[in-house]
Each structure stands twice: as C-alpha cells, then as structure tokens.
Amino acid sequence: MNRFHCMRWIPIVLCLVFAAADGYAQNKADESYTPQSGQQGKDVIWMPTLQELVATMLDLAKVAPSDYVIDLGSGDGRTVIAAAKRGATALGIEYNPDLVEFAKRAAAAEGVSANAKFEEADIFDYDFSKASVLTLFLLPDINLKLRPKILNMKPGTRILSNTFDMGDWEPDQSIQITEHTSYYTTAHLWIVPAKVHGLWKFGDGRINFTQNYQKLAGTMTMKGREMQLTGKLNGNAISFTAGGAEYAGTVTGATISGTYAGGGAWKAIR
C-alpha cells in the first residue's frame, strides 16, 4: 500500500479505535451506576420501597409461583426480585435505562434472572393486561390515569400500591407497617371486579345492578315485588342480600350462577 493510501486510512482507523474505547468506557460507567433515592425520573422521583413493605404487599396479594407479577416503574428491581424469590414470574417496566441495567445485575446477583425480567419502556404505552398481580409506587394522578386500563384487566387481578390511592375506588384492604418513621409505609390492595352493572334476567324476574367498582346496589324484582339489594364483588365472586335472603355466586361472562341461603340454586343471564 502506498503512503498516500496509508495516510487516508489513518483518521478512519483512529475514529474506530476512539469509538470503541468510548463505548467500553460507557459500559464500564453503566456497570458502576448506583441509583440515588430522590433522583428525578420521567413522571416521578425515584424512591425505593421499604423492603418490609415489599414483603407486606406481596403477602397481601398472596403472591404464589402461579402468578405473573408486573411492577410499573420498577426502579432498582426490588419488588420484581422479591416476587421471583417466591417462585412467581415477574417483570419490571422502567423508563430509565440505567435503572433497568442495574435491576438486571441485582437479579443476577440474587440468582433469580430466570424469573425476574426487566424492560425499558413507558408504563403508559405498555400492555400489562396479562399480569395477575400489578404493583405500583407512583403518584395519585398517575394512578388515576392508569385506572381505566386497570379496571379493564381480568377480574380477580390484584393491584398493589405503595401508599397512594386510586381516587374514589376504595381499596379492598390496606395494611400499614408501623416500625418505620417513613411516610411511605402503607400497602393498598384492590381486586379488579367483574362488570355486572345493568339489567339481568332472573328466572321470571329480574335483577338491576348498580355497580360502583366492587360495591353493589340495585333492585331484585320477583313476582311483581321489587326489593332493594346491597352487595359486593371480589373479582368474579359476587355476594348480595335482597329481601332478607343472602345470595352468592360466580360471574362468568353474561351468566351469574350460585346458591342462596338455604341451599337453593339461582342463575341470572344478562
């Protein structure tokens, strides 16, 4: 090769060498990254959930190996890792790529990489509908923005939030841990209810449910007699009282079937 061609290739080779060196340095910097409590994120600042509260939340939802847990805004990955340690399949959705990589390294260090996965994504764009358990540590306005999608999840899906609520959708259960002075010590649980609002045929009569999330009101009409009803939903499980009788059943699509006090069977069709 003549001297001219050598001189022409030298800048290109040097650029490639410097680019490789810069990439290597960047990778090394990523591996040394450690998140700081209070650091700014896309929608909220990052604050780690207390490990004791992580355990309380997972206990509250009775997380088991059969569950698929998705954590929205998974941060350093501690909730996902804790769920994976219980045998569940768990996925963290996190916007910050540094946190994603940090969480992957943490999962590997804990030996749960097979069950604990992390993806870099925007929680508002992600399809989390397949989760059986959804965990959150976000702000109330973000919870409200996500609420319509959450309410369209499969009935019986358990929703867990660190401290912040879902507006007028009251939790099915809340637990506060008291051994810490931190403000963020409350675990809230919601169970996505089946949709039963409206008119149902009930033998020769009818039931008209008024549904407010998991709470039920309305009327039951039998043989021309209208009776007030009150009740609740626990996922697909329904229970209510009308005319002094207690009814329990299961919602399956457009059919509700079950028993009432005394052992009789009942069925309603939308």
SVG drawing of the C-alpha trace seen along z (x, -y; Angstrom):
<svg xmlns="http://www.w3.org/2000/svg" viewBox="-97 -15 101 42">
<polyline fill="none" stroke="black" stroke-width="0.4" points="0.0,0.0 1.5,-3.4 2.0,-6.2 -1.0,-8.2 -3.5,-5.4 -2.0,-4.8 -2.4,-8.4 -6.0,-8.4 -7.0,-5.4 -5.3,-6.6 -8.1,-9.0 -10.7,-6.4 -8.8,-3.8 -8.3,-6.3 -12.0,-7.2 -12.9,-3.5 -10.4,-3.0 -11.7,-6.0 -15.3,-5.0 -14.6,-1.5 -12.7,-3.0 -15.6,-5.4 -18.1,-2.6 -16.1,-0.5 -15.8,-3.4 -19.6,-4.0 -20.2,-0.3 -17.9,-0.5 -19.7,-3.6 -23.1,-1.8 -21.8,1.1 -20.8,-1.2 -24.1,-3.1 -25.9,-3.2 -29.4,-4.8 -29.9,-7.6 -33.1,-8.0 -34.9,-11.1 -33.4,-11.2 -35.6,-12.6 -37.5,-10.3 -39.8,-10.7 -43.0,-11.1 -42.0,-10.8 -38.8,-11.0 -37.4,-7.6 -37.8,-6.4 -37.2,-2.8 -40.0,-0.9 -39.0,0.3 -38.1,4.0 -40.6,4.7 -43.4,3.0 -42.4,5.0 -42.9,8.2 -46.2,6.9 -47.6,6.0 -46.7,9.4 -48.2,11.1 -51.4,9.0 -51.8,10.3 -50.9,13.9 -48.3,14.0 -47.6,17.6 -45.5,19.4 -48.5,19.4 -48.6,15.6 -47.3,13.2 -46.3,10.1 -45.7,6.8 -44.2,3.8 -44.8,0.4 -41.9,-1.9 -39.7,0.9 -36.7,-1.2 -33.9,0.9 -35.9,4.0 -36.5,5.0 -40.2,5.8 -39.7,7.9 -36.8,9.7 -38.8,10.4 -41.7,11.8 -39.3,14.0 -37.9,15.3 -41.4,16.5 -41.4,18.5 -43.5,16.1 -42.7,14.9 -42.1,11.2 -41.4,8.3 -40.3,4.8 -41.2,1.9 -38.9,-1.0 -38.2,-4.1 -34.7,-4.8 -32.2,-2.5 -29.6,-2.8 -32.1,-1.5 -33.1,1.3 -29.5,2.5 -28.9,2.0 -32.0,4.2 -30.8,6.9 -27.5,7.0 -29.2,7.2 -31.5,10.1 -28.4,11.9 -26.7,11.4 -29.7,12.8 -29.8,15.8 -33.4,15.1 -32.6,13.9 -34.7,16.7 -37.9,15.4 -37.1,11.7 -37.0,9.8 -36.9,6.0 -37.8,4.0 -37.1,0.3 -40.5,-1.1 -43.1,-3.8 -45.7,-2.5 -48.4,-4.4 -47.6,-2.6 -47.0,0.9 -49.6,3.7 -49.7,5.0 -53.1,6.8 -51.7,10.3 -50.5,9.7 -52.3,11.5 -50.6,9.1 -49.8,5.4 -47.6,3.4 -47.2,-0.4 -45.3,-3.1 -46.5,-6.1 -48.4,-9.4 -52.2,-9.6 -52.7,-11.4 -50.7,-8.7 -52.7,-6.0 -55.9,-7.7 -54.5,-8.0 -53.8,-4.2 -57.1,-3.3 -59.2,-2.8 -56.7,-0.3 -56.5,1.4 -60.3,1.8 -60.3,3.5 -57.9,6.2 -59.1,9.7 -61.5,9.8 -59.6,11.1 -56.3,9.3 -54.7,8.0 -53.5,4.4 -51.0,3.3 -49.9,-0.3 -47.3,-1.7 -49.2,-4.5 -51.0,-6.2 -54.7,-5.5 -57.0,-5.2 -59.2,-8.2 -62.8,-7.1 -62.0,-3.4 -61.6,-2.3 -59.0,0.4 -60.3,3.8 -57.7,4.0 -54.9,1.8 -52.1,2.5 -49.7,0.1 -46.3,1.1 -45.6,-0.9 -41.9,-0.1 -40.7,-2.8 -40.9,-6.6 -41.0,-6.9 -44.2,-8.3 -44.4,-5.5 -45.5,-2.6 -49.0,-1.7 -49.8,1.2 -53.1,0.9 -54.8,3.9 -57.6,3.7 -59.1,6.7 -60.4,5.9 -64.1,6.6 -66.2,8.2 -68.6,5.9 -72.2,6.6 -73.8,3.1 -77.2,3.2 -80.2,5.5 -80.1,9.3 -82.9,11.8 -83.5,13.8 -86.0,16.7 -89.4,14.9 -88.0,11.8 -85.0,9.5 -82.0,8.0 -80.9,4.5 -77.4,4.0 -75.9,0.5 -72.1,1.0 -69.6,-1.3 -66.3,0.6 -66.6,3.6 -69.7,2.2 -73.2,3.2 -76.7,1.7 -79.9,2.0 -83.1,4.0 -84.4,7.5 -87.9,8.0 -89.7,11.3 -93.5,11.9 -94.1,8.2 -92.3,7.4 -89.3,5.1 -86.7,5.5 -83.6,3.4 -80.2,5.2 -76.8,4.5 -73.6,6.5 -70.1,6.6 -67.8,8.2 -64.5,9.9 -63.2,10.4 -65.7,12.8 -67.2,13.8 -70.5,11.9 -72.5,11.7 -75.6,9.7 -78.6,9.6 -82.1,8.9 -85.5,9.4 -83.7,10.8 -82.1,13.6 -78.3,13.9 -77.1,14.8 -73.6,15.8 -72.3,16.8 -69.8,16.5 -69.8,14.2 -68.9,16.0 -69.3,13.6 -73.0,13.0 -74.1,15.5 -74.1,15.5 -74.8,18.7 -74.7,19.7 -76.7,20.5 -78.8,18.6 -79.1,19.2 -80.9,22.4 -79.1,24.3 -81.2,23.3 -79.6,22.6 -80.0,19.4 -79.0,18.1 -79.1,14.8 -78.5,14.0 -77.6,10.6"/>
</svg>
